[in-house]
């Protein structure tokens, strides 16, 4: 069921087991608000109704339900479509144990019978408002998940997101070469569609290799890898991105957007940057700066990595490094040793250097 499928023109309440006075009161209260009532005498029927049709709330009469009403409550709460559906239990019982078991089974409220119409209506309306808020929040989270990577969502939900901290990570930067001239020669809709497709493929590759996207830089991305195999993951990710870029260029309508990629590993400071009204979780430091500079030194369809990457992975199967050289990097006092990354498959080199 879609996230916003709870919106109905004629709200419904499933009443399980209510008979006599309880059923009459429920019907009267629900009719005042234009809500429909679906009645089920036993747990199996109630569960089938809850699965088959949408209901906004559930009322279970503990004494009149043909099956164990508390077990029914737990069964209904476990249904994926009813994670937020208000469940109210009506009972004659006044003992704490019954109420404790009812709440433990997932009910939202317990009302003593005979039902007081004013109380029932007020409690139900309050629970429905809370359920609506929960659905709205779920919808927002679903929308945000399209803009924020799963890994970054985990970080933001954790304790360490609140305070800056130092950690060792591997940074990958990508950049489309000569993007400005291409943007001037291509129709805007074609340019946007091609760029969107290519950046989307890069994001998926980052996710597939356990990284997260820190930010988009117009025509490229900055990705962070922080797992134990961060350097190997970043390198395999870069090779996959290059392979996808070439595949796009070979398609009948494909347009080649030649990439440059830079990868470096080292310490960064991670945390929230900004003001109280707008925060951005990011990583900063010389490691980030150097990775960006390496991307700038990469030729078309070229992956440039730092000496730290080559030193750690030079004997790893499936990876190859060539053209080691010292380069003067802007902002760094000493020359930096760089390498070109290649993929190795069946002892045959696939040079990712155009």
Backbone torsions as a table, in degrees:
resi	resn	phi	psi	omega
1	UNK	NA	137.5	-179.0
2	UNK	-65.4	156.9	-174.6
3	UNK	-61.5	-36.8	-176.7
4	UNK	-97.8	18.8	-177.0
5	UNK	-72.8	-7.7	-179.8
6	UNK	-73.2	-12.1	-179.7
7	UNK	-77.5	118.4	-178.3
8	UNK	-133.5	147.5	178.1
9	UNK	-72.7	-29.9	179.3
10	UNK	-122.8	92.2	-177.4
11	UNK	-56.4	147.5	-175.8
12	UNK	-125.9	144.4	174.2
13	UNK	-125.6	126.4	176.1
14	UNK	-87.2	123.4	179.4
15	UNK	-111.0	114.9	-177.0
16	UNK	-104.6	113.4	171.4
17	UNK	86.8	-11.0	-176.3
18	UNK	-66.1	135.1	178.3
19	UNK	-138.1	167.0	174.5
20	UNK	57.9	-130.0	-174.1
21	UNK	-63.0	-41.8	-179.2
22	UNK	-60.6	-42.7	-179.9
23	UNK	-66.0	-40.8	-179.8
24	UNK	-63.7	-45.3	-180.0
25	UNK	-64.1	-44.6	179.6
26	UNK	-60.2	-44.7	-179.1
27	UNK	-63.4	-41.7	-179.3
28	UNK	-63.8	-48.0	-178.4
29	UNK	-64.0	-43.8	-177.4
30	UNK	-67.5	-36.7	-179.6
31	UNK	-66.7	-29.3	178.8
32	UNK	-63.0	-31.6	-178.6
33	UNK	-100.8	8.3	178.2
34	UNK	74.1	19.8	179.5
35	UNK	-89.9	146.7	176.3
36	UNK	-87.6	154.1	178.7
37	UNK	-122.8	130.8	175.7
38	UNK	-112.9	123.0	-174.7
39	UNK	-105.9	133.5	175.2
40	UNK	-132.2	131.2	-176.3
41	UNK	-83.0	-23.5	-177.5
42	UNK	-135.4	170.9	-175.9
43	UNK	-64.7	-40.2	-178.7
44	UNK	-62.7	-43.3	179.1
45	UNK	-66.7	-42.4	179.4
46	UNK	-61.7	-42.9	179.6
47	UNK	-63.9	-42.3	178.9
48	UNK	-63.9	-42.1	178.2
49	UNK	-62.7	-42.3	-179.0
50	UNK	-65.4	-33.2	178.9
51	UNK	-76.1	-37.4	-170.8
52	UNK	-82.2	-34.0	-175.5
53	UNK	-135.8	155.9	-178.8
54	UNK	-72.4	137.3	171.7
55	UNK	-133.2	142.8	-178.7
56	UNK	-84.8	-28.2	-178.8
57	UNK	-156.8	164.6	-177.8
58	UNK	-133.2	131.8	174.3
59	UNK	-116.4	124.4	179.6
60	UNK	-115.1	122.8	175.1
61	UNK	-89.1	111.0	-170.9
62	UNK	-64.3	-37.6	-176.8
63	UNK	-83.5	-34.3	-173.4
64	UNK	-93.4	-7.6	178.2
65	UNK	-72.5	132.9	-176.8
66	UNK	-63.1	-24.0	178.4
67	UNK	-113.8	178.9	177.5
68	UNK	-64.2	112.9	-176.6
69	UNK	-65.3	-33.1	-179.9
70	UNK	-70.2	-40.9	175.5
71	UNK	-63.0	-39.8	177.2
72	UNK	-61.1	-41.7	178.2
73	UNK	-57.6	-47.1	179.9
74	UNK	-63.1	-38.8	179.6
75	UNK	-64.6	-44.8	-179.5
76	UNK	-67.8	-39.0	180.0
77	UNK	-65.2	-29.1	-178.2
78	UNK	-76.6	-13.2	178.4
79	UNK	-68.2	131.1	-176.9
80	UNK	-55.0	-36.6	-178.0
81	UNK	-76.9	-4.6	-176.3
82	UNK	-123.7	31.7	176.0
83	UNK	-63.3	-33.5	-176.5
84	UNK	-111.6	-2.4	-177.1
85	UNK	-65.7	125.0	178.1
86	UNK	-61.9	131.8	176.3
87	UNK	-121.5	121.0	179.8
88	UNK	-114.2	133.2	176.8
89	UNK	-107.8	128.0	174.7
90	UNK	-104.4	131.6	-175.3
91	UNK	-151.9	155.2	172.5
92	UNK	-84.2	-18.4	-174.6
93	UNK	-66.8	141.1	178.3
94	UNK	-120.0	3.3	-176.7
95	UNK	-82.3	147.6	-176.6
96	UNK	-64.3	-33.4	-177.2
97	UNK	-63.6	-43.2	178.6
98	UNK	-62.7	-44.6	179.8
99	UNK	-65.4	-40.1	178.7
100	UNK	-61.0	-44.6	-179.7
101	UNK	-66.1	-34.0	179.6
102	UNK	-65.3	-46.5	179.3
103	UNK	-68.6	-35.8	177.7
104	UNK	-64.3	-28.8	179.4
105	UNK	-78.0	-9.4	174.8
106	UNK	111.1	8.9	179.4
107	UNK	-73.7	156.6	-179.2
108	UNK	-95.7	-23.8	-178.9
109	UNK	-158.3	153.4	175.6
110	UNK	-125.3	128.0	179.9
111	UNK	-118.9	137.4	176.7
112	UNK	-77.3	140.3	172.6
113	UNK	-90.0	149.4	1.7
114	UNK	-71.9	144.8	-177.9
115	UNK	-64.7	134.8	173.1
116	UNK	-91.4	115.4	-174.0
117	UNK	-51.8	-45.2	-177.7
118	UNK	-63.5	-43.8	-179.8
119	UNK	-66.9	-45.0	179.9
120	UNK	-58.4	-46.8	-178.9
121	UNK	-64.4	-43.7	-178.4
122	UNK	-64.9	-44.1	-179.9
123	UNK	-64.6	-42.7	-178.5
124	UNK	-64.6	-45.2	179.3
125	UNK	-61.0	-40.9	179.5
126	UNK	-64.0	-43.4	179.9
127	UNK	-66.9	-36.6	178.8
128	UNK	-66.4	-37.3	176.6
129	UNK	-65.0	-41.1	178.0
130	UNK	-64.4	-40.3	178.8
131	UNK	-64.0	-39.8	178.0
132	UNK	-62.0	-41.7	178.1
133	UNK	-63.2	-40.0	178.9
134	UNK	-64.3	-42.1	177.4
135	UNK	-64.0	-42.0	179.2
136	UNK	-62.2	-42.8	178.8
137	UNK	-63.7	-41.0	178.3
138	UNK	-62.4	-39.5	179.5
139	UNK	-66.1	-40.0	177.5
140	UNK	-64.2	-43.7	178.9
141	UNK	-61.6	-39.7	178.5
142	UNK	-62.8	-41.6	179.2
143	UNK	-67.3	-42.4	-179.1
144	UNK	-65.7	-29.0	-178.8
145	UNK	-63.2	-18.1	177.6
146	UNK	-80.5	-16.2	-177.0
147	UNK	-111.1	-21.1	-177.7
148	UNK	-119.6	132.0	-177.2
149	UNK	-66.6	152.7	178.2
150	UNK	-56.0	-40.7	-179.1
151	UNK	-64.8	-41.7	-179.7
152	UNK	-68.1	-34.5	175.2
153	UNK	-61.5	-41.0	177.8
154	UNK	-63.0	-41.3	-179.3
155	UNK	-64.7	-45.2	-177.6
156	UNK	-66.6	-25.5	179.0
157	UNK	-86.5	-7.1	-178.5
158	UNK	-94.0	168.6	-177.0
159	UNK	-68.2	-34.1	-172.7
160	UNK	-73.7	-6.8	178.5
161	UNK	-72.7	-19.4	-173.4
162	UNK	-81.6	-25.6	-177.0
163	UNK	-127.0	138.0	178.0
164	UNK	-60.6	143.5	-179.9
165	UNK	-151.0	154.1	179.9
166	UNK	-93.4	138.7	175.8
167	UNK	-152.2	162.5	-179.9
168	UNK	-95.1	125.8	-178.7
169	UNK	-139.5	170.8	173.6
170	UNK	-116.9	129.0	-175.2
171	UNK	-110.5	134.6	175.8
172	UNK	-121.5	127.0	173.0
173	UNK	-114.8	139.4	172.4
174	UNK	-123.4	153.8	-178.2
175	UNK	-156.0	136.6	176.8
176	UNK	-86.2	124.2	-178.5
177	UNK	-72.3	141.2	175.2
178	UNK	56.0	37.5	-176.4
179	UNK	-65.7	-35.6	-177.5
180	UNK	-60.7	-46.5	-179.9
181	UNK	-66.4	-37.0	177.9
182	UNK	-65.2	-38.1	-179.0
183	UNK	-66.5	-25.3	179.6
184	UNK	-82.9	-21.6	-175.6
185	UNK	-101.8	-9.2	-178.7
186	UNK	-109.3	145.2	173.4
187	UNK	-58.1	145.6	-173.9
188	UNK	-59.0	-42.3	-177.7
189	UNK	-67.6	-37.1	178.1
190	UNK	-69.2	-40.6	178.6
191	UNK	-61.9	-47.1	-177.4
192	UNK	-64.7	-42.5	-179.1
193	UNK	-64.5	-42.5	-179.8
194	UNK	-66.5	-44.8	179.7
195	UNK	-64.6	-42.2	179.9
196	UNK	-62.4	-43.1	179.7
197	UNK	-63.1	-44.5	-176.7
198	UNK	-69.3	-42.2	177.7
199	UNK	-66.1	-36.5	177.1
200	UNK	-61.6	-41.7	178.1
201	UNK	-64.2	-37.9	178.2
202	UNK	-64.9	-43.1	179.6
203	UNK	-61.2	-45.1	179.5
204	UNK	-61.7	-37.9	178.4
205	UNK	-65.1	-40.7	178.1
206	UNK	-61.8	-47.1	178.9
207	UNK	-60.2	-43.4	-176.8
208	UNK	-61.6	-27.2	-178.1
209	UNK	-102.8	16.1	171.9
210	UNK	83.2	10.8	177.9
211	UNK	-97.4	-177.2	173.4
212	UNK	-139.9	152.6	-178.5
213	UNK	-87.7	117.6	178.8
214	UNK	-75.8	-42.8	179.1
215	UNK	-165.0	160.7	168.7
216	UNK	-94.6	143.1	179.1
217	UNK	-116.7	45.9	-180.0
218	UNK	84.0	-75.2	-179.0
219	UNK	-116.4	19.9	178.6
220	UNK	-158.7	-174.7	-178.8
221	UNK	-132.1	160.0	166.8
222	UNK	-118.1	119.1	-177.7
223	UNK	-117.5	147.6	-178.7
224	UNK	-120.5	133.3	175.1
225	UNK	-120.7	128.8	-174.5
226	UNK	-134.1	11.8	177.4
227	UNK	-81.9	177.1	-176.5
228	UNK	-63.6	-28.7	-180.0
229	UNK	-102.8	33.4	-170.8
230	UNK	-54.2	-42.7	-176.3
231	UNK	-69.3	-44.5	178.0
232	UNK	-63.9	-41.6	179.7
233	UNK	-62.3	-42.6	-179.6
234	UNK	-65.3	-40.4	-179.9
235	UNK	-67.3	-44.5	178.4
236	UNK	-64.1	-37.0	177.4
237	UNK	-61.4	-45.7	179.8
238	UNK	-60.9	-42.4	178.5
239	UNK	-64.3	-39.3	177.5
240	UNK	-64.6	-41.1	179.1
241	UNK	-61.2	-43.7	178.9
242	UNK	-63.6	-40.7	178.9
243	UNK	-63.3	-41.1	178.7
244	UNK	-66.3	-37.2	179.0
245	UNK	-64.6	-43.0	177.0
246	UNK	-65.0	-38.4	179.9
247	UNK	-63.5	-40.5	177.8
248	UNK	-61.3	-40.5	-178.0
249	UNK	-67.6	-25.9	-178.3
250	UNK	-85.8	-12.4	178.3
251	UNK	-68.1	152.9	-173.9
252	UNK	-55.9	-38.7	-179.5
253	UNK	-106.4	11.2	-175.6
254	UNK	-74.3	149.8	177.6
255	UNK	-121.2	128.4	-178.3
256	UNK	-74.0	121.8	174.1
257	UNK	-114.2	85.7	-173.2
258	UNK	-61.1	129.1	-175.9
259	UNK	-102.3	156.6	163.3
260	UNK	-125.4	140.6	-179.0
261	UNK	-131.4	138.4	175.3
262	UNK	-124.7	139.7	-177.9
263	UNK	-135.1	133.7	176.5
264	UNK	-148.2	152.0	179.4
265	UNK	-124.0	140.5	178.2
266	UNK	171.4	-173.6	-178.4
267	UNK	-77.2	144.8	174.9
268	UNK	-137.8	166.5	169.3
269	UNK	-106.5	121.7	-177.8
270	UNK	-111.0	140.2	178.3
271	UNK	164.6	-175.5	-179.8
272	UNK	-82.6	133.6	176.3
273	UNK	-123.4	134.8	178.1
274	UNK	134.8	-161.6	-178.5
275	UNK	-107.9	-179.2	179.4
276	UNK	-64.2	-26.1	-178.4
277	UNK	-87.7	-19.8	178.9
278	UNK	-151.6	120.4	179.7
279	UNK	-120.6	150.1	175.6
280	UNK	-134.2	122.1	176.7
281	UNK	-83.9	123.0	-175.6
282	UNK	-152.6	177.3	174.7
283	UNK	-121.8	141.8	-178.5
284	UNK	-135.3	163.1	176.6
285	UNK	135.3	179.1	-177.6
286	UNK	-63.8	-31.5	178.4
287	UNK	-60.0	-44.3	178.4
288	UNK	-64.4	-44.7	-179.0
289	UNK	-60.9	-42.4	-178.2
290	UNK	-68.4	-40.4	178.1
291	UNK	-60.0	-40.6	177.7
292	UNK	-65.0	-40.2	178.5
293	UNK	-65.4	-38.1	178.9
294	UNK	-63.5	-38.7	177.1
295	UNK	-61.2	-38.9	178.2
296	UNK	-66.7	-24.9	178.9
297	UNK	-88.7	-4.9	-179.5
298	UNK	-80.3	132.4	175.6
299	UNK	-75.5	179.0	178.7
300	UNK	-60.4	129.5	-178.5
301	UNK	58.0	43.9	-175.6
302	UNK	-127.6	139.9	175.0
303	UNK	-114.0	120.3	179.8
304	UNK	-110.8	130.2	179.8
305	UNK	-124.9	159.2	-179.3
306	UNK	-82.9	169.9	179.1
307	UNK	-61.0	-32.8	179.2
308	UNK	-61.8	-37.6	179.9
309	UNK	-70.3	-48.5	-178.2
310	UNK	-63.1	-41.3	-178.2
311	UNK	-61.8	-35.3	-178.2
312	UNK	-82.2	-31.6	-170.4
313	UNK	-115.9	11.2	-172.0
314	UNK	-63.2	-23.7	-179.5
315	UNK	-111.8	20.0	179.8
316	UNK	-84.8	128.9	179.0
317	UNK	-59.3	137.6	177.4
318	UNK	92.9	-7.2	178.6
319	UNK	-124.0	144.1	176.6
320	UNK	-137.6	149.5	-178.8
321	UNK	-130.7	139.8	-179.8
322	UNK	-145.1	173.4	173.7
323	UNK	56.7	46.7	175.8
324	UNK	-65.0	131.6	-179.6
325	UNK	-156.8	158.0	175.7
326	UNK	-96.3	131.8	-176.5
327	UNK	-130.3	139.1	175.5
328	UNK	-79.8	119.5	-177.5
329	UNK	-106.4	131.4	178.7
330	UNK	-58.3	130.5	179.0
331	UNK	92.0	-4.0	179.7
332	UNK	-122.7	128.6	-173.4
333	UNK	-66.0	-45.3	-176.5
334	UNK	-97.6	149.1	176.0
335	UNK	-58.4	147.3	-178.5
336	UNK	-110.4	133.5	179.3
337	UNK	-84.1	125.8	-177.0
338	UNK	-119.3	158.8	175.2
339	UNK	-139.5	155.1	169.4
340	UNK	-94.6	134.0	179.8
341	UNK	-92.3	136.0	176.0
342	UNK	-126.0	159.3	170.9
343	UNK	-99.4	142.9	-179.3
344	UNK	-120.4	123.1	-178.3
345	UNK	-132.7	118.6	179.9
346	UNK	54.8	43.5	176.6
347	UNK	66.2	8.4	177.9
348	UNK	-108.2	131.0	-177.3
349	UNK	-80.4	132.0	170.4
350	UNK	-109.7	99.8	-175.9
351	UNK	-76.5	123.4	-179.2
352	UNK	-92.7	48.0	-172.2
353	UNK	-131.0	28.3	175.2
354	UNK	59.4	NA	NA
